[in-house]
Amino acid sequence: MKSFILAIPTGIPSVVMLLVVCFFTFHPNPLGIYALKVFPYAEEVGHFILYFITALVFITDYAKSRLPHHSKINQEIAFSASTAVLALMMEIGIMWRTNGFFEMSNVVAATLGAAAAFLFYHFWLLHPLRHYLYHSIQHHWRYQHRRKKRK
């Protein structure tokens, strides 16, 4: 429970991503397209992609703040779970705002997107991203004392 309470995104990329999610959720027509049916489950695919990106931004923002140490897996899971809870809250907000009905398929698609983001980050992106970010800050003045001095 402690790790879930601490899974509040506080970095600038996370806050910007929260604003993007709120815009896409509560704007009546965010892309300016009225009643365009691309394929049968286009809305669910959109939720999957939006919350996949949101969870990935939350997790990478946390991982960047943890450098030069490794990020903790329970925190990564907590960020994915908080993204799924965010999807549930947004769907309840839409239901309350429009007096409409609750679409569980959107919440399931968003939850699958958050879970896929965790799996994608943890099994594929963790070490390349850490290597890239660590070597970009390695020469920062704050880390000069960690270098081995050659004689």
N, C-alpha and C positions, 0 to 999 in steps of 0.2 A: 504494500500500500504506500510505503514511503516513496518508492521510485515513481509511482503514478502521480503523486502530489507534486513532485519536483519536475514533472514533464510539462511545464508551462514554457512555451517558446518565448525567449526574451531578446534574441538577436534581431538586427535590422532586417535581414532577409526573411526571417520567420514572420515578423510583424507585417512586412510587405505582402507576403504570401497569404496571411490571414485577411488582409484587406482585399486582395484579389479574389479569394474564395467568397467573401461577403458580397463583393460586387457581382460576381457571376451567379450567386445564389439569389440575391434579392432584387436585382434589376429585372424588370419584366421581359426585356428582349436584349440581352447584352451584345449580341453580334449583329443585330439589325435584320434578322431573318425571321419572317413570320411564317409559321406552319410549313416548314420545309421538312419533309420526311426523306431523309437520306437512305436509311435502311431501318429495319424494324426495331432494333435496340440501340439506336444512336444515343439516346439520352443516358442509358446505363454505361455505354462506352465512354461518354463524356465525363460522367462521374468517376469512373475508374481512372481515367487519365488525370483529371484534376486532383483527386486525392492521392494518386500515386506521386505526382509531382510535389504536392503539399507535404506528404510524409517524408519524401526524400530531402526536401529543403529543411524540414525540422531536424532530421537526423544528421545531415551534413553540417548544419549550423552548430549543433551540439558537439559534433566530433571536432570541428575546427576550434571550438572554445576549449576543448580538452587537450589540445596539442601542448607539449610534445608527448603526452601520455595517450594510451589507447582509450577509446570510448568504451563504456560498459554496455554489455548486451542487455541488461535489464532496463537501462535508460533508453536504449534504442527500441525495445519492445514497448516501453511506456509511451514514447513519442508516436509510435504506430497506433497504439490503442487510443491515445488522445486524438489522433486524426480521425479515427473511426467514430469516436464520441462526438467530435466536431461535426461530422457528417450527419449523425443522428440529430444533433441540436439544430443544424441548419434545416433539416427536413421538417422538424417540429416547428421551427420558425416560419417556414413557408406555409405549413398547414394552418398555423395561427393567423398569419398575415392575410392569406387569401381565402380563408374559410373553406379550404379545399379538403382533399383527402390525403392520407399518409401513404406514400409509395415505398413499400419495404424493399422493392427491387433496387431502388436508387441507393438505399443505405447498404444493402448487401454488396452492390458494385463498388461503392466507396470503401467499404471494409476490405474487400478483396484487393483493391488498389493499394490501400495502406499496408496490407500484409505482403503484397508483391514488392512494394518499395523496401520494406525491411529485408526481405530475402535477397533482393537485388543488391542492396547496399552491403549486407553482411557477407554474402558469398561471392560477390564479384567486384564491388566498388571499394571495399574497405581499405585494402592495402595499396592499390594504385592511387587513391585519393589521399591517403595518409602520406604516402611517399612524396606526392606532388606538393601537398601543403607544407609538410615538414621541411622539405628542402627549399621552399620559397621563403620560410621564416627563419631558417637556420642561420642566415647571415645577418639577422636583425640584431641591433645593439643589445637587446635584452638577453640574448643567448650567447653573448661573447664569452662569458665565463665558462661555458660548457665545452668550448673548443679545447683541443689539446694543443699546447704551444710547442712548436718545434724549436729546437736549440741549434 
